[in-house]
Amino acid sequence: MSGSLHIVSTPIGNLEDITLRAIDTLSSVDLILAEDTRHSQILLSHYQVQTKVISFHEHNEKNKIEKIIFELEKGMNIALISDAGTPLINDPGYSLVRLAKERNINVIPVPGPSAPIAALSASGLSSDAFIYLGFVPLKESDRTDCFNRLKRQKETTIFFESPKRVLNTFKELRNSLGKFRRVSLAKEISKRYETIITNSIEEIINFLEDKPEHQKGEFVILIEGNKEVDMNEQKELLSKIMPHLLEELSPSKAAKVAAKITKLNKDFCYREITNK
């Protein structure tokens, strides 16, 4: 029988942010694939994990995949970890997991920390629908196009940014979205200088410019979705629900209910109902 490929989440900062299951898995598998063996050894040594570790990163992934799949098919159990957080989220491993699935090898997730989700949970921004971008484009024109698309997007947007670009990124966001759009800046999550600030774009810029150290660290940026009501969409919704509301309610009460559903002005809803 084939072995299993375990996708193991590891701490994003604080070494205590690891599950008992993750430690048990790393201790019991036959081999660990690590993005940076030297970095991962700090965690493994801390929890006295003696399992053999080899490097598996974006520069050698293609060359090692077939060998790893061969070992899995022979019955070896292998764990994949990244430098921090959940593997495959901006880390190597997608090609390996895809091929393992194609070869009917069991792929087992061992859930744990993820910086984008941790940042979202503490941001105070809407979390019922969100879009994750990884890192935004480096080319200026592509970045501008990316940020301009956020103008009408209703979902919360999450992405990573580097220290050397974080201030400029917020200035670009100000140009595209205006200075009042609510955003959240999550800095050094789970580490000693963890900072999570939710405010307007302008206030985040002021914070970053206030002290040089505010621009140091690892950053997750979250952009609140566009909360403006699309009048055309809501008018169309109003026309669909009006007949049903009027079957049960008076025009005034129907307008009140319609206003709550569509977010349109109650007087506007009443005029639309009575003019039909």
Short mmCIF file of the C-alpha atoms (twelve columns), coordinates in Angstrom:
data_MODEL
# 
_entry.id   MODEL 
# 
loop_
_atom_site.group_PDB 
_atom_site.id 
_atom_site.type_symbol 
_atom_site.label_atom_id 
_atom_site.label_alt_id 
_atom_site.label_comp_id 
_atom_site.label_asym_id 
_atom_site.label_seq_id 
_atom_site.Cartn_x 
_atom_site.Cartn_y 
_atom_site.Cartn_z 
_atom_site.pdbx_PDB_model_num 
ATOM 1   C CA . MET A 1   0.000   0.000  0.000   1 
ATOM 2   C CA . SER A 2   1.058   3.583  -0.625  1 
ATOM 3   C CA . GLY A 3   2.117   5.818  2.207   1 
ATOM 4   C CA . SER A 4   0.522   9.147  3.007   1 
ATOM 5   C CA . LEU A 5   1.564   12.724 2.385   1 
ATOM 6   C CA . HIS A 6   0.848   14.903 5.433   1 
ATOM 7   C CA . ILE A 7   0.525   18.674 4.927   1 
ATOM 8   C CA . VAL A 8   1.535   19.975 8.352   1 
ATOM 9   C CA . SER A 9   0.985   23.543 9.524   1 
ATOM 10  C CA . THR A 10  3.712   25.016 11.723  1 
ATOM 11  C CA . PRO A 11  3.940   28.194 13.871  1 
ATOM 12  C CA . ILE A 12  4.122   31.582 12.153  1 
ATOM 13  C CA . GLY A 13  6.118   33.067 15.013  1 
ATOM 14  C CA . ASN A 14  5.488   31.784 18.504  1 
ATOM 15  C CA . LEU A 15  6.797   28.201 18.725  1 
ATOM 16  C CA . GLU A 16  3.941   27.294 21.064  1 
ATOM 17  C CA . ASP A 17  1.425   27.779 18.263  1 
ATOM 18  C CA . ILE A 18  1.598   24.176 17.091  1 
ATOM 19  C CA . THR A 19  -0.921  21.402 17.599  1 
ATOM 20  C CA . LEU A 20  -0.259  18.169 19.453  1 
ATOM 21  C CA . ARG A 21  -1.274  16.346 16.303  1 
ATOM 22  C CA . ALA A 22  1.346   18.216 14.275  1 
ATOM 23  C CA . ILE A 23  4.104   17.256 16.713  1 
ATOM 24  C CA . ASP A 24  2.946   13.638 16.715  1 
ATOM 25  C CA . THR A 25  2.814   13.558 12.910  1 
ATOM 26  C CA . LEU A 26  6.277   15.058 12.494  1 
ATOM 27  C CA . SER A 27  7.662   12.554 14.993  1 
ATOM 28  C CA . SER A 28  6.040   9.506  13.413  1 
ATOM 29  C CA . VAL A 29  6.520   9.998  9.659   1 
ATOM 30  C CA . ASP A 30  9.522   8.572  7.819   1 
ATOM 31  C CA . LEU A 31  10.628  11.834 6.239   1 
ATOM 32  C CA . ILE A 32  10.011  15.573 6.521   1 
ATOM 33  C CA . LEU A 33  10.177  17.899 3.510   1 
ATOM 34  C CA . ALA A 34  11.129  21.396 4.686   1 
ATOM 35  C CA . GLU A 35  11.358  24.647 2.771   1 
ATOM 36  C CA . ASP A 36  14.497  25.631 4.730   1 
ATOM 37  C CA . THR A 37  15.994  22.810 6.781   1 
ATOM 38  C CA . ARG A 38  18.019  25.150 8.997   1 
ATOM 39  C CA . HIS A 39  14.983  27.232 9.844   1 
ATOM 40  C CA . SER A 40  12.755  24.210 10.458  1 
ATOM 41  C CA . GLN A 41  15.355  22.542 12.637  1 
ATOM 42  C CA . ILE A 42  14.782  25.193 15.305  1 
ATOM 43  C CA . LEU A 43  11.181  24.055 15.649  1 
ATOM 44  C CA . LEU A 44  11.979  20.350 15.352  1 
ATOM 45  C CA . SER A 45  14.736  20.542 17.962  1 
ATOM 46  C CA . HIS A 46  12.459  22.463 20.311  1 
ATOM 47  C CA . TYR A 47  9.986   19.570 20.267  1 
ATOM 48  C CA . GLN A 48  12.702  16.879 20.092  1 
ATOM 49  C CA . VAL A 49  11.596  15.592 16.690  1 
ATOM 50  C CA . GLN A 50  14.288  13.250 15.364  1 
ATOM 51  C CA . THR A 51  12.787  12.523 11.929  1 
ATOM 52  C CA . LYS A 52  15.057  12.898 8.890   1 
ATOM 53  C CA . VAL A 53  14.613  16.241 7.117   1 
ATOM 54  C CA . ILE A 54  15.437  17.145 3.511   1 
ATOM 55  C CA . SER A 55  14.990  20.416 1.643   1 
ATOM 56  C CA . PHE A 56  12.016  20.944 -0.642  1 
ATOM 57  C CA . HIS A 57  11.627  24.447 -2.033  1 
ATOM 58  C CA . GLU A 58  10.690  26.331 -5.183  1 
ATOM 59  C CA . HIS A 59  14.141  25.877 -6.727  1 
ATOM 60  C CA . ASN A 60  14.333  22.071 -6.407  1 
ATOM 61  C CA . GLU A 61  10.643  21.122 -6.320  1 
ATOM 62  C CA . LYS A 62  10.437  19.962 -9.956  1 
ATOM 63  C CA . ASN A 63  13.560  17.810 -9.667  1 
ATOM 64  C CA . LYS A 64  12.453  16.058 -6.471  1 
ATOM 65  C CA . ILE A 65  8.753   15.428 -7.070  1 
ATOM 66  C CA . GLU A 66  9.041   12.117 -8.930  1 
ATOM 67  C CA . LYS A 67  11.460  10.719 -6.347  1 
ATOM 68  C CA . ILE A 68  9.140   11.724 -3.506  1 
ATOM 69  C CA . ILE A 69  6.104   10.221 -5.253  1 
ATOM 70  C CA . PHE A 70  8.094   7.014  -5.804  1 
ATOM 71  C CA . GLU A 71  8.861   6.785  -2.082  1 
ATOM 72  C CA . LEU A 72  5.224   7.450  -1.204  1 
ATOM 73  C CA . GLU A 73  4.078   4.712  -3.585  1 
ATOM 74  C CA . LYS A 74  6.492   2.310  -1.901  1 
ATOM 75  C CA . GLY A 75  4.793   2.974  1.426   1 
ATOM 76  C CA . MET A 76  6.814   5.796  2.970   1 
ATOM 77  C CA . ASN A 77  4.889   8.353  5.061   1 
ATOM 78  C CA . ILE A 78  6.085   11.891 4.408   1 
ATOM 79  C CA . ALA A 79  5.288   15.273 5.979   1 
ATOM 80  C CA . LEU A 80  5.519   18.574 4.134   1 
ATOM 81  C CA . ILE A 81  6.167   21.765 6.118   1 
ATOM 82  C CA . SER A 82  6.958   25.332 5.119   1 
ATOM 83  C CA . ASP A 83  9.020   27.930 6.958   1 
ATOM 84  C CA . ALA A 84  5.879   29.134 8.728   1 
ATOM 85  C CA . GLY A 85  2.149   28.576 8.659   1 
ATOM 86  C CA . THR A 86  0.179   26.312 6.358   1 
ATOM 87  C CA . PRO A 87  2.086   24.838 3.382   1 
ATOM 88  C CA . LEU A 88  1.054   25.800 -0.159  1 
ATOM 89  C CA . ILE A 89  -0.235  29.217 0.979   1 
ATOM 90  C CA . ASN A 90  2.426   31.199 -0.909  1 
ATOM 91  C CA . ASP A 91  4.793   28.275 -0.356  1 
ATOM 92  C CA . PRO A 92  5.996   25.324 -2.471  1 
ATOM 93  C CA . GLY A 93  4.012   22.101 -2.600  1 
ATOM 94  C CA . TYR A 94  1.147   22.579 -5.051  1 
ATOM 95  C CA . SER A 95  2.744   20.449 -7.786  1 
ATOM 96  C CA . LEU A 96  3.579   17.687 -5.324  1 
ATOM 97  C CA . VAL A 97  0.071   17.552 -3.876  1 
ATOM 98  C CA . ARG A 98  -1.495  17.632 -7.327  1 
ATOM 99  C CA . LEU A 99  0.619   14.708 -8.560  1 
ATOM 100 C CA . ALA A 100 -0.007  12.767 -5.357  1 
ATOM 101 C CA . LYS A 101 -3.757  13.157 -5.886  1 
ATOM 102 C CA . GLU A 102 -3.409  12.023 -9.503  1 
ATOM 103 C CA . ARG A 103 -1.544  8.909  -8.329  1 
ATOM 104 C CA . ASN A 104 -4.230  8.168  -5.702  1 
ATOM 105 C CA . ILE A 105 -1.853  8.780  -2.817  1 
ATOM 106 C CA . ASN A 106 -3.573  9.777  0.418   1 
ATOM 107 C CA . VAL A 107 -3.001  13.473 1.210   1 
ATOM 108 C CA . ILE A 108 -3.779  14.408 4.813   1 
ATOM 109 C CA . PRO A 109 -4.000  18.025 6.046   1 
ATOM 110 C CA . VAL A 110 -2.855  18.707 9.601   1 
ATOM 111 C CA . PRO A 111 -4.477  22.115 10.236  1 
ATOM 112 C CA . GLY A 112 -2.845  24.933 12.130  1 
ATOM 113 C CA . PRO A 113 -1.657  28.543 11.880  1 
ATOM 114 C CA . SER A 114 -2.196  30.696 8.800   1 
ATOM 115 C CA . ALA A 115 -1.199  34.367 8.834   1 
ATOM 116 C CA . PRO A 116 -3.993  35.597 6.498   1 
ATOM 117 C CA . ILE A 117 -6.704  33.901 8.568   1 
ATOM 118 C CA . ALA A 118 -5.172  35.032 11.873  1 
ATOM 119 C CA . ALA A 119 -5.048  38.620 10.602  1 
ATOM 120 C CA . LEU A 120 -8.632  38.464 9.347   1 
ATOM 121 C CA . SER A 121 -9.935  37.091 12.643  1 
ATOM 122 C CA . ALA A 122 -8.528  40.050 14.594  1 
ATOM 123 C CA . SER A 123 -9.094  42.806 12.031  1 
ATOM 124 C CA . GLY A 124 -12.708 43.696 12.715  1 
ATOM 125 C CA . LEU A 125 -13.380 43.609 8.967   1 
ATOM 126 C CA . SER A 126 -16.059 41.421 7.422   1 
ATOM 127 C CA . SER A 127 -15.001 37.770 7.396   1 
ATOM 128 C CA . ASP A 128 -18.031 36.119 5.798   1 
ATOM 129 C CA . ALA A 129 -16.552 36.566 2.328   1 
ATOM 130 C CA . PHE A 130 -12.961 37.404 1.441   1 
ATOM 131 C CA . ILE A 131 -10.396 37.152 -1.354  1 
ATOM 132 C CA . TYR A 132 -6.757  36.222 -0.810  1 
ATOM 133 C CA . LEU A 133 -4.215  37.561 -3.327  1 
ATOM 134 C CA . GLY A 134 -0.925  36.299 -1.916  1 
ATOM 135 C CA . PHE A 135 1.522   39.028 -2.957  1 
ATOM 136 C CA . VAL A 136 0.236   41.781 -5.244  1 
ATOM 137 C CA . PRO A 137 2.127   42.425 -8.529  1 
ATOM 138 C CA . LEU A 138 5.481   44.179 -8.464  1 
ATOM 139 C CA . LYS A 139 5.113   46.066 -11.743 1 
ATOM 140 C CA . GLU A 140 3.622   49.507 -11.104 1 
ATOM 141 C CA . SER A 141 0.996   49.378 -13.858 1 
ATOM 142 C CA . ASP A 142 -0.130  45.907 -12.763 1 
ATOM 143 C CA . ARG A 143 -0.360  47.059 -9.145  1 
ATOM 144 C CA . THR A 144 -2.458  50.057 -10.175 1 
ATOM 145 C CA . ASP A 145 -4.821  47.809 -12.131 1 
ATOM 146 C CA . CYS A 146 -5.032  45.454 -9.147  1 
ATOM 147 C CA . PHE A 147 -5.864  48.219 -6.677  1 
ATOM 148 C CA . ASN A 148 -8.341  49.882 -9.030  1 
ATOM 149 C CA . ARG A 149 -10.286 46.614 -9.209  1 
ATOM 150 C CA . LEU A 150 -10.807 46.863 -5.461  1 
ATOM 151 C CA . LYS A 151 -12.937 50.000 -5.835  1 
ATOM 152 C CA . ARG A 152 -16.168 48.068 -6.352  1 
ATOM 153 C CA . GLN A 153 -15.209 44.733 -4.823  1 
ATOM 154 C CA . LYS A 154 -17.514 43.941 -1.917  1 
ATOM 155 C CA . GLU A 155 -15.454 41.211 -0.259  1 
ATOM 156 C CA . THR A 156 -12.559 41.824 2.139   1 
ATOM 157 C CA . THR A 157 -9.225  41.543 0.322   1 
ATOM 158 C CA . ILE A 158 -6.135  40.040 1.993   1 
ATOM 159 C CA . PHE A 159 -2.540  40.079 0.777   1 
ATOM 160 C CA . PHE A 160 1.061   40.005 1.991   1 
ATOM 161 C CA . GLU A 161 3.491   42.895 1.603   1 
ATOM 162 C CA . SER A 162 7.211   43.315 2.199   1 
ATOM 163 C CA . PRO A 163 8.693   45.928 4.590   1 
ATOM 164 C CA . LYS A 164 10.386  47.825 1.792   1 
ATOM 165 C CA . ARG A 165 7.112   48.356 -0.093  1 
ATOM 166 C CA . VAL A 166 4.487   48.589 2.648   1 
ATOM 167 C CA . LEU A 167 4.374   52.400 2.918   1 
ATOM 168 C CA . ASN A 168 4.290   52.922 -0.827  1 
ATOM 169 C CA . THR A 169 1.560   50.299 -1.136  1 
ATOM 170 C CA . PHE A 170 -0.712  52.231 1.198   1 
ATOM 171 C CA . LYS A 171 -0.039  55.434 -0.732  1 
ATOM 172 C CA . GLU A 172 -1.024  53.608 -3.930  1 
ATOM 173 C CA . LEU A 173 -4.148  52.320 -2.196  1 
ATOM 174 C CA . ARG A 174 -4.981  55.894 -1.201  1 
ATOM 175 C CA . ASN A 175 -4.736  56.945 -4.850  1 
ATOM 176 C CA . SER A 176 -7.067  54.135 -5.938  1 
ATOM 177 C CA . LEU A 177 -9.519  53.872 -3.041  1 
ATOM 178 C CA . GLY A 178 -9.363  57.262 -1.346  1 
ATOM 179 C CA . LYS A 179 -8.037  58.031 2.101   1 
ATOM 180 C CA . PHE A 180 -11.127 56.980 4.050   1 
ATOM 181 C CA . ARG A 181 -11.453 53.298 3.059   1 
ATOM 182 C CA . ARG A 182 -11.086 51.105 6.166   1 
ATOM 183 C CA . VAL A 183 -8.068  48.817 6.148   1 
ATOM 184 C CA . SER A 184 -6.191  46.672 8.611   1 
ATOM 185 C CA . LEU A 185 -2.438  46.335 8.971   1 
ATOM 186 C CA . ALA A 186 -1.268  43.174 10.746  1 
ATOM 187 C CA . LYS A 187 2.416   43.263 11.629  1 
ATOM 188 C CA . GLU A 188 4.535   40.445 13.099  1 
ATOM 189 C CA . ILE A 189 1.582   38.176 13.950  1 
ATOM 190 C CA . SER A 190 2.195   36.013 17.061  1 
ATOM 191 C CA . LYS A 191 5.648   37.528 17.570  1 
ATOM 192 C CA . ARG A 192 6.967   39.844 20.264  1 
ATOM 193 C CA . TYR A 193 6.054   43.070 18.460  1 
ATOM 194 C CA . GLU A 194 2.720   41.956 17.077  1 
ATOM 195 C CA . THR A 195 0.618   44.939 16.004  1 
ATOM 196 C CA . ILE A 196 -2.837  44.859 14.398  1 
ATOM 197 C CA . ILE A 197 -4.352  48.232 13.511  1 
ATOM 198 C CA . THR A 198 -7.674  48.818 11.754  1 
ATOM 199 C CA . ASN A 199 -8.310  52.352 10.583  1 
ATOM 200 C CA . SER A 200 -8.548  54.503 7.466   1 
ATOM 201 C CA . ILE A 201 -5.852  54.306 4.815   1 
ATOM 202 C CA . GLU A 202 -4.714  57.817 5.779   1 
ATOM 203 C CA . GLU A 203 -4.289  56.871 9.448   1 
ATOM 204 C CA . ILE A 204 -2.296  53.737 8.543   1 
ATOM 205 C CA . ILE A 205 0.022   55.881 6.423   1 
ATOM 206 C CA . ASN A 206 0.505   58.210 9.394   1 
ATOM 207 C CA . PHE A 207 1.316   55.227 11.598  1 
ATOM 208 C CA . LEU A 208 3.916   53.858 9.165   1 
ATOM 209 C CA . GLU A 209 5.564   57.259 8.738   1 
ATOM 210 C CA . ASP A 210 5.599   57.971 12.480  1 
ATOM 211 C CA . LYS A 211 8.559   55.706 13.310  1 
ATOM 212 C CA . PRO A 212 11.025  53.786 11.100  1 
ATOM 213 C CA . GLU A 213 10.433  50.560 13.077  1 
ATOM 214 C CA . HIS A 214 6.761   50.651 12.102  1 
ATOM 215 C CA . GLN A 215 7.867   49.689 8.595   1 
ATOM 216 C CA . LYS A 216 9.848   46.652 9.737   1 
ATOM 217 C CA . GLY A 217 8.585   43.090 9.999   1 
ATOM 218 C CA . GLU A 218 6.194   40.799 8.148   1 
ATOM 219 C CA . PHE A 219 2.925   42.366 7.011   1 
ATOM 220 C CA . VAL A 220 -0.562  41.218 6.136   1 
ATOM 221 C CA . ILE A 221 -2.809  43.904 4.636   1 
ATOM 222 C CA . LEU A 222 -6.606  43.692 4.634   1 
ATOM 223 C CA . ILE A 223 -8.889  45.994 2.633   1 
ATOM 224 C CA . GLU A 224 -12.534 46.393 3.554   1 
ATOM 225 C CA . GLY A 225 -14.964 45.714 0.725   1 
ATOM 226 C CA . ASN A 226 -16.952 48.466 -0.953  1 
ATOM 227 C CA . LYS A 227 -20.006 49.087 1.219   1 
ATOM 228 C CA . GLU A 228 -21.756 51.471 -1.150  1 
ATOM 229 C CA . VAL A 229 -25.176 50.326 -2.302  1 
ATOM 230 C CA . ASP A 230 -25.475 49.571 -6.019  1 
ATOM 231 C CA . MET A 231 -28.677 51.480 -6.780  1 
ATOM 232 C CA . ASN A 232 -29.476 49.628 -9.987  1 
ATOM 233 C CA . GLU A 233 -29.094 46.221 -8.351  1 
ATOM 234 C CA . GLN A 234 -31.197 47.238 -5.356  1 
ATOM 235 C CA . LYS A 235 -33.923 48.780 -7.519  1 
ATOM 236 C CA . GLU A 236 -34.134 45.522 -9.443  1 
ATOM 237 C CA . LEU A 237 -34.394 43.638 -6.151  1 
ATOM 238 C CA . LEU A 238 -37.105 46.039 -4.990  1 
ATOM 239 C CA . SER A 239 -39.185 45.393 -8.102  1 
ATOM 240 C CA . LYS A 240 -38.951 41.640 -7.506  1 
ATOM 241 C CA . ILE A 241 -40.014 41.681 -3.855  1 
ATOM 242 C CA . MET A 242 -42.722 44.390 -4.057  1 
ATOM 243 C CA . PRO A 243 -45.570 42.139 -5.293  1 
ATOM 244 C CA . HIS A 244 -44.896 39.615 -2.542  1 
ATOM 245 C CA . LEU A 245 -44.714 42.234 0.192   1 
ATOM 246 C CA . LEU A 246 -47.938 43.911 -0.931  1 
ATOM 247 C CA . GLU A 247 -49.786 40.604 -0.742  1 
ATOM 248 C CA . GLU A 248 -49.277 40.620 3.031   1 
ATOM 249 C CA . LEU A 249 -48.606 44.231 4.044   1 
ATOM 250 C CA . SER A 250 -49.915 47.746 3.587   1 
ATOM 251 C CA . PRO A 251 -47.843 50.013 1.282   1 
ATOM 252 C CA . SER A 252 -46.259 51.836 4.238   1 
ATOM 253 C CA . LYS A 253 -45.268 48.630 6.022   1 
ATOM 254 C CA . ALA A 254 -44.138 47.060 2.748   1 
ATOM 255 C CA . ALA A 255 -41.889 50.090 2.122   1 
ATOM 256 C CA . LYS A 256 -40.375 49.762 5.598   1 
ATOM 257 C CA . VAL A 257 -39.571 46.074 5.079   1 
ATOM 258 C CA . ALA A 258 -38.296 46.712 1.540   1 
ATOM 259 C CA . ALA A 259 -35.952 49.428 2.830   1 
ATOM 260 C CA . LYS A 260 -34.393 46.975 5.302   1 
ATOM 261 C CA . ILE A 261 -33.916 44.334 2.622   1 
ATOM 262 C CA . THR A 262 -32.587 46.580 -0.155  1 
ATOM 263 C CA . LYS A 263 -30.809 49.231 1.970   1 
ATOM 264 C CA . LEU A 264 -32.659 51.847 -0.074  1 
ATOM 265 C CA . ASN A 265 -34.322 54.886 1.507   1 
ATOM 266 C CA . LYS A 266 -37.773 54.066 2.988   1 
ATOM 267 C CA . ASP A 267 -39.431 57.077 1.318   1 
ATOM 268 C CA . PHE A 268 -37.952 56.051 -2.026  1 
ATOM 269 C CA . CYS A 269 -39.332 52.517 -1.559  1 
ATOM 270 C CA . TYR A 270 -42.770 53.919 -0.680  1 
ATOM 271 C CA . ARG A 271 -42.841 56.104 -3.796  1 
ATOM 272 C CA . GLU A 272 -41.816 53.150 -5.951  1 
ATOM 273 C CA . ILE A 273 -44.513 50.958 -4.394  1 
ATOM 274 C CA . THR A 274 -47.329 53.492 -4.629  1 
ATOM 275 C CA . ASN A 275 -46.457 54.558 -8.178  1 
ATOM 276 C CA . LYS A 276 -46.732 51.023 -9.529  1 
# 
